[in-house]
């Protein structure tokens, strides 16, 4: 009988401790964890949410090349001040390719494609495996109507970083222009898998429905 009572009390105590632990607040995220969350938001199309995190980290005094790069990129993607974005890109260490990629984005926004290409090539000189450099050079090639070169750069981006959602998105658009519906479907489906809540998702679903 005593053993039964002990077992009941033990189970009850374990249950109460579990409830207590569940009621405790989750430990606060570190700045690095918050930065990674912001980058994840940005990479899946939640740009405004990402920028809010980046702004807060800057306000708290965080100094980080990835922070400055993604904040500048978010500013450009939200069609806010290009010069403000450039000010963040200029804060990035000259040893990092991301500063050059950021400046490449800035010049693309300004439609100065020659300067954009120079900056993106400098990024690849710094790091031949910089996925962001290939991605934005791919976008640049698209603006220059060099579709085959754009595809080559975007494919190279994916060789380095296979989960780059927007490289899949841009390749879907590019292959649609090329008439390669099979590859368009492949890349659009991967985009929707990686970024199902992206603002481009309804457009992608509409395009897929026409070939389905």
C-alpha positions, 0 to 999 in steps of 0.5 A, a space after each residue: 500500500 505504501 509503495 502505491 501511495 509513494 508512486 502516486 505522490 511521485 507522479 503527482 510531484 513530477 506533474 506539478 514540476 512539469 507544469 511549473 517549468 512550462 509556466 516559466 518564461 522562455 530564456 531571452 534570445 541572444 543578439 546573435 540568435 535574434 540576428 539569425 531570426 531576422 536573416 531567416 525572415 528576410 530570406 523568406 520574404 518577411 522583409 518588414 519583420 526582418 528590418 524591425 529586428 535589425 533596427 532594434 539590434 542597431 539601436 542596442 549597439 550591435 556591430 556585425 557585418 551580416 547585420 549591416 548587410 541585411 539591414 541595408 538590403 532590407 531598406 532597398 527591398 522595401 524601397 526606402 532610402 538607397 543612401 541610408 542603405 549605402 551608409 550601412 554597406 559602408 560600415 562593413 569590413 573591407 575584408 568581407 565580400 558583403 560590403 561590395 555586394 551591398 554596394 552592387 545592390 545600391 548601384 543596381 537600384 540607381 540603374 548604374 549597371 557598370 558600377 554595380 558589376 564592378 562591385 559584384 566582381 570585387 565581391 567575387 574576388 574577395 570570396 569566389 564562393 559568395 552566394 549573395 554576389 552570384 545572386 545579385 549579379 544574376 539579377 543584374 544580368 537580368 536587368 541587362 537582358 543577358 538571360 543566359 548569363 543571369 541563369 548561370 549566376 543564379 545556378 551558381 548561387 544555388 550550388 553554393 547555397 541550395 536553400 536560397 529561396 529567391 534564387 529559385 524564384 528568379 530562376 523560375 522567372 528566367 526559365 519561364 522566359 526561356 520556355 523551359 516550363 519543366 525547370 520553371 515548375 521545379 524552381 517555383 515549387 522549391 521557392 514555395 517550399 522555402 518561402 510559403 508566406 513570401 509576398 511573391 507566393 500568390 504570383 508563383 501559384 498563379 503561374 504554376 496553375 496555368 501550366 498545371 
